[in-house]
Amino acid sequence: MSSIVITALVSGLSFLLLVILCIAEARRGQRIILQRVRSWFDSLVLRVFYFVTHIKLHFGAGAVRIFFHYCIHRLLGAFLTVLGWLQTALRHLQQQNRTVATVVRKEQERTHLDVIAEHKVNVTLTEAEKERLKQRSLGE
């Protein structure tokens, strides 16, 4: 199975289990799983809600909105910085890959005739060796 199908199945099954859990908790009238943690998160959400409401009352709704936009702006700036670093790193890797690919391509383009020609050049006798070999074969 592909990873997309597995992810879809796991997500669907998790969603179904959460729906069943919510229905069971609604019938029972209390939480079943992770009561303390979920209560802590509830109180945290309430505190944030009261804080935002308090800010809205004292400074107006525009202050909360401006603060929210400021936070989003800073977050997007951080993402942009990370993406710039990532782009630089990927460019460097791409240049290295091009160098390696060029070497591999040249190596793959060599035929057996190229290898034979290279071997012939490597084992070719010098003129002095040819002359000695000729003298030895004529002398014997």
C-alpha positions, 0 to 999 in steps of 0.5 A, spaced: 500 500 500 502 506 498 503 511 504 498 516 501 492 510 502 495 508 509 495 516 511 488 516 509 486 510 513 489 512 519 486 519 519 479 516 517 480 511 523 482 516 528 477 521 526 472 515 527 475 513 534 474 521 536 467 521 534 465 515 538 469 517 544 465 524 544 459 520 543 461 516 549 463 522 553 456 526 552 452 520 554 456 518 560 456 526 562 464 526 564 471 525 560 473 518 559 480 519 557 486 524 559 481 527 564 486 531 568 490 533 561 484 535 558 481 539 564 488 543 564 487 545 556 480 547 558 482 552 563 488 554 559 483 556 553 479 559 558 484 564 561 487 566 554 479 567 552 479 572 558 485 575 557 483 577 550 476 579 552 480 583 557 484 586 552 479 588 547 475 591 553 481 596 555 484 597 548 479 595 543 478 590 538 483 593 533 489 592 538 488 584 539 487 584 531 494 588 530 497 584 535 495 577 531 497 580 525 504 582 528 505 575 531 503 572 524 508 577 520 513 575 525 512 567 524 512 568 516 518 572 517 521 566 521 519 561 515 522 566 510 529 566 513 528 558 514 526 557 507 532 562 505 537 558 508 534 551 506 534 554 499 542 556 499 543 549 502 539 545 496 543 550 491 549 547 494 547 540 494 544 541 487 551 544 484 555 538 488 550 533 484 551 536 477 559 535 478 558 528 480 553 527 474 557 530 469 563 525 472 558 519 472 555 521 465 562 521 462 564 515 465 558 511 462 559 514 455 566 510 455 565 504 450 570 498 450 573 501 444 575 507 449 578 502 454 582 499 449 585 505 446 587 507 453 590 501 454 594 501 448 597 508 450 599 505 456 602 499 454 606 502 448 613 501 448 618 507 447 623 507 441 628 505 445 625 499 448 622 497 441 630 498 438 632 493 444 627 488 442 628 488 435 636 487 436 634 482 441 630 478 436 635 479 430 641 477 434 637 470 436 
